[in-house]
Each structure stands twice: as structure tokens, then as C-alpha cells.
């Protein structure tokens, strides 16, 4: 599949690739990574480094180990000293090369951050992360403005949840979706060989994009997944059991995709550890509790002798190097470059993706939006992609997701020509 990226329209003197920036205050820059890592988060890091080397306003680029925590500890490395050979290897390496963090800084901690910025003459701050990271970037930006400290803050999006607002999709999602699709393709054939019930729990707190990506694996009507449950719909145990029984009656097997964030009619998660992070998020992926609970629910109500298994994909979805989407990697790198192009031209903001063509002619453009539009709040999977019963994803979703995933293996089935007895 071919794909194209159109650079965002920019204000200022330079809009040509490779031209040096000549506007804005000169100073140093710092970059950090935050939140759950992805397979392509380091592509964005390398994109920032590459473009910062061309900048006339960025004199040095420091990498903060473990995000804002590293800034407060002055735990920096000199990224301009890294060779291009090293950077290319880092770019295709999953997880955060600088180390990540889940941290919502307080006002006092932001003042400490400003003190470090002043000490190192930091005038540009790049933060790669999801909505919580955008919130952190927005807090730092607003407090810097109040303190009259000249600082430009840029958020570079990433999240496998694909739930950031005002953007068509997020770097990291395409590769994670590719992993989920291929995992279900494999499970489909495994389940055909030894029939039973298989439950796969997929990341997705409030948004079911990644769970919906399992729908890619269904090439024939009887292929898995047979049932898909996302957080955008209330999860009913009674309907779930009824759905499973109907599927077993029809196919004598069932492969089920379930978002970790499925909830009851009161909004309570079906299963959680009860722990919360600094942003107030309830921990959902810390164990296989949800899968075990659903497996037990089936055996208790539909038959103890049923062959039921459950897997929680967990961190594999965001860190498996064998399923990186070429489109995803390229866009993540370009997002880093685009953020730096705005240094010296804008006070700050977040890089957003806008789809301008789909299908085989897939194209996007990138633009800068206000930090607050990406911060804190998230978006959900479009209800139009979910069937009436709330237990499946329709084919319209494939038009949205397939260009982001790229090529998939072409698996085959025996034609099964019978021999006369």
C-alpha cells in the first residue's frame, strides 16, 4: 500500500523541507516521553532530533529521562551527540527510549520545572504522549505564561487507544491494531483446530478502537472474532451469555474480543484492581482478572465441561516489534518533525492528523491545534461502527482502520475436497 503525508501549512519564513528556521528566541530544547509506550513512539523522538538539528532557534536538544520527573531531577542526555546509525536503530525499537512516566505535576513542581528550564536556558519543550501527557504539557504551558517565562510547549501525540480528540488517529494505534488483527487471525485457526471458547481482553479504557481492530481478522463469515464488546456500549452479563450460546449453536466454537474497559449500566468496570494513577485513572490491565471472570461466568452458566480459555494481551499490544505498521512508523516520525517546524513560529500546541483521502488513495495532513483540545478528555469509537446488539463491529470500520494497519499476511484454508467412501 502506498501512503502519502502532506506537511502542514505553516506561518513564517520557511515551509520547505530542510530549510532552517530563522524566527523566534534562540535557546535550548528538551524532549520527554510520557504515558504508555508504543512501537513507534521512538520514531517521533528521532523525528524531533532530525528536525531540531536543522533549526536556527534550537541550540541544544536535551532528552529528559522519564519525562517531567527527569526534568525536575536534571537527568538529561545530549541528543545531538547521538549518531544517525544509533537513531535509526532506536526508531524501530518499541517502548520509550528515554523512559516514560505517569505524572501530573503540581503547581509547585511546575515552578521547579521552570527553575530547571531557566538554569539550562530551555525555551522549547516537546512532550510525546497521550491525553494525560497533553494535559501535563498544557499545565506547564499555562503556568509558564502566568510566570511570564518565554517557553513554547509542543505535544506530539501517541496512544494505542486512539482516543485523542481533534485528530483522525494517533501514532501507535496502527501498529497495535496490526498486532491485534494478526493475533485474532492466529487464534481463529487455532480455535478451528481444537474447538472451544476463547476470550481475548484488549486494551481500551473508554474507547474501543483497538478492540474493534480485531474485526480485521474476519475474512469469511465464520471467521473470528465472532463477538466484539467495546466500552461504548453497556455490557450485560445476560446478553453476553445469550450471545455466546447462540454463537456456539451456530459454529460449535466462539472467539470473543473484549475491551478491558467494558462496564455495567451504572458505569462501573466489570473488573478492576481498584488502583488509580496520578491522573485518577482506574487500573484495568494489571492482571488477567477480567478474562478469568468471563471464562468462569460462561462455565458456571453454560456448562462446566465447556473448553474455555482467556488471554489478556496486555503490554504485548504496544511493544511487539514484529507487527509495526509502515504507515504508522512514517507518520509518527513526521509528527516529531512537524512539531519542531513550529518552534520559533508558535507559542505551542499539539500536532493533529487530518485525513483528506481514504482507501488506496489514503492521505493525511498535519496541523497545529491548541494544547487544551488534546488535554484530559478523550473521544470514543463512533457509534455508527457498532452493530445494534452491541456485540459486533460492522464493515464500515474497516474503511477507517485498514489504511493505518497496512499489509497483513495472506493465510489460507484447505478447499476440503472429499474422497468417496
ChimeraX attribute file (.defattr): number of C-alpha atoms within 10 A of each C-alpha:
attribute: neighborCount
match mode: 1-to-1
recipient: residues
	/A:1	12
	/A:2	11
	/A:3	18
	/A:4	14
	/A:5	16
	/A:6	13
	/A:7	17
	/A:8	19
	/A:9	10
	/A:10	16
	/A:11	11
	/A:12	12
	/A:13	12
	/A:14	16
	/A:15	15
	/A:16	10
	/A:17	11
	/A:18	13
	/A:19	14
	/A:20	18
	/A:21	23
	/A:22	16
	/A:23	17
	/A:24	17
	/A:25	17
	/A:26	19
	/A:27	17
	/A:28	18
	/A:29	26
	/A:30	26
	/A:31	26
	/A:32	29
	/A:33	32
	/A:34	26
	/A:35	21
	/A:36	20
	/A:37	26
	/A:38	29
	/A:39	33
	/A:40	35
	/A:41	34
	/A:42	29
	/A:43	32
	/A:44	28
	/A:45	30
	/A:46	24
	/A:47	23
	/A:48	24
	/A:49	24
	/A:50	20
	/A:51	22
	/A:52	26
	/A:53	18
	/A:54	17
	/A:55	21
	/A:56	18
	/A:57	22
	/A:58	24
	/A:59	16
	/A:60	21
	/A:61	24
	/A:62	21
	/A:63	25
	/A:64	26
	/A:65	24
	/A:66	23
	/A:67	26
	/A:68	29
	/A:69	20
	/A:70	19
	/A:71	23
	/A:72	18
	/A:73	14
	/A:74	16
	/A:75	15
	/A:76	18
	/A:77	15
	/A:78	12
	/A:79	21
	/A:80	16
	/A:81	9
	/A:82	11
	/A:83	9
	/A:84	13
	/A:85	8
	/A:86	9
	/A:87	19
	/A:88	13
	/A:89	12
	/A:90	19
	/A:91	22
	/A:92	17
	/A:93	20
	/A:94	20
	/A:95	22
	/A:96	26
	/A:97	18
	/A:98	20
	/A:99	17
	/A:100	23
	/A:101	21
	/A:102	20
	/A:103	18
	/A:104	20
	/A:105	20
	/A:106	12
	/A:107	12
	/A:108	9
	/A:109	15
	/A:110	20
	/A:111	17
	/A:112	16
	/A:113	22
	/A:114	22
	/A:115	15
	/A:116	16
	/A:117	22
	/A:118	13
	/A:119	10
	/A:120	16
	/A:121	18
	/A:122	24
	/A:123	23
	/A:124	26
	/A:125	24
	/A:126	26
	/A:127	26
	/A:128	29
	/A:129	29
	/A:130	30
	/A:131	24
	/A:132	23
	/A:133	30
	/A:134	29
	/A:135	23
	/A:136	27
	/A:137	29
	/A:138	25
	/A:139	21
	/A:140	25
	/A:141	24
	/A:142	15
	/A:143	15
	/A:144	19
	/A:145	14
	/A:146	9
	/A:147	11
	/A:148	9
	/A:149	14
	/A:150	15
	/A:151	24
	/A:152	25
	/A:153	29
	/A:154	31
	/A:155	34
	/A:156	31
	/A:157	29
	/A:158	31
	/A:159	25
	/A:160	25
	/A:161	28
	/A:162	28
	/A:163	28
	/A:164	26
	/A:165	19
	/A:166	17
	/A:167	21
	/A:168	15
	/A:169	26
	/A:170	26
	/A:171	32
	/A:172	30
	/A:173	30
	/A:174	31
	/A:175	30
	/A:176	31
	/A:177	31
	/A:178	27
	/A:179	28
	/A:180	28
	/A:181	25
	/A:182	19
	/A:183	16
	/A:184	25
	/A:185	23
	/A:186	14
	/A:187	20
	/A:188	23
	/A:189	16
	/A:190	13
	/A:191	18
	/A:192	16
	/A:193	9
	/A:194	10
	/A:195	19
	/A:196	18
	/A:197	21
	/A:198	23
	/A:199	24
	/A:200	26
	/A:201	25
	/A:202	27
	/A:203	26
	/A:204	24
	/A:205	21
	/A:206	20
	/A:207	25
	/A:208	29
	/A:209	28
	/A:210	30
	/A:211	26
	/A:212	30
	/A:213	27
	/A:214	29
	/A:215	28
	/A:216	24
	/A:217	21
	/A:218	17
	/A:219	10
	/A:220	7
	/A:221	8
	/A:222	14
	/A:223	20
	/A:224	28
	/A:225	27
	/A:226	24
	/A:227	21
	/A:228	25
	/A:229	25
	/A:230	31
	/A:231	25
	/A:232	20
	/A:233	17
	/A:234	16
	/A:235	21
	/A:236	15
	/A:237	14
	/A:238	9
	/A:239	13
	/A:240	18
	/A:241	17
	/A:242	14
	/A:243	17
	/A:244	20
	/A:245	16
	/A:246	13
	/A:247	18
	/A:248	17
	/A:249	11
	/A:250	11
	/A:251	14
	/A:252	13
	/A:253	23
	/A:254	28
	/A:255	27
	/A:256	21
	/A:257	27
	/A:258	27
	/A:259	27
	/A:260	33
	/A:261	29
	/A:262	25
	/A:263	21
	/A:264	14
	/A:265	10
	/A:266	7
	/A:267	12
	/A:268	12
	/A:269	20
	/A:270	18
	/A:271	20
	/A:272	18
	/A:273	14
	/A:274	10
	/A:275	11
	/A:276	11
	/A:277	11
	/A:278	11
	/A:279	15
	/A:280	9
	/A:281	12
	/A:282	16
	/A:283	17
	/A:284	24
	/A:285	22
	/A:286	12
	/A:287	13
	/A:288	19
	/A:289	20
	/A:290	27
	/A:291	22
	/A:292	18
	/A:293	13
	/A:294	22
	/A:295	19
	/A:296	17
	/A:297	16
	/A:298	21
	/A:299	15
	/A:300	12
	/A:301	10
	/A:302	14
	/A:303	11
	/A:304	12
	/A:305	8
	/A:306	14
	/A:307	15
	/A:308	20
	/A:309	16
	/A:310	21
	/A:311	15
	/A:312	23
	/A:313	18
	/A:314	17
	/A:315	15
	/A:316	14
	/A:317	25
	/A:318	28
	/A:319	23
	/A:320	17
	/A:321	18
	/A:322	11
	/A:323	21
	/A:324	27
	/A:325	26
	/A:326	19
	/A:327	21
	/A:328	26
	/A:329	23
	/A:330	18
	/A:331	27
	/A:332	27
	/A:333	22
	/A:334	21
	/A:335	31
	/A:336	30
	/A:337	24
	/A:338	22
	/A:339	28
	/A:340	27
	/A:341	27
	/A:342	24
	/A:343	29
	/A:344	23
	/A:345	19
	/A:346	18
	/A:347	17
	/A:348	25
	/A:349	26
	/A:350	28
	/A:351	25
	/A:352	26
	/A:353	22
	/A:354	16
	/A:355	15
	/A:356	12
	/A:357	12
	/A:358	15
	/A:359	15
	/A:360	12
	/A:361	12
	/A:362	17
	/A:363	17
	/A:364	20
	/A:365	17
	/A:366	21
	/A:367	21
	/A:368	21
	/A:369	18
	/A:370	17
	/A:371	23
	/A:372	17
	/A:373	20
	/A:374	28
	/A:375	22
	/A:376	17
	/A:377	14
	/A:378	18
	/A:379	15
	/A:380	17
	/A:381	19
	/A:382	12
	/A:383	12
	/A:384	11
	/A:385	18
	/A:386	23
	/A:387	13
	/A:388	11
	/A:389	9
	/A:390	21
	/A:391	20
	/A:392	20
	/A:393	26
	/A:394	13
	/A:395	14
	/A:396	11
	/A:397	19
	/A:398	16
	/A:399	12
	/A:400	17
	/A:401	23
	/A:402	19
	/A:403	22
	/A:404	26
	/A:405	25
	/A:406	18
	/A:407	13
	/A:408	16
	/A:409	7
	/A:410	5
	/A:411	8
	/A:412	7
	/A:413	6
	/A:414	5
	/A:415	6
	/A:416	6
	/A:417	6
	/A:418	6
	/A:419	5
	/A:420	4
	/A:421	3
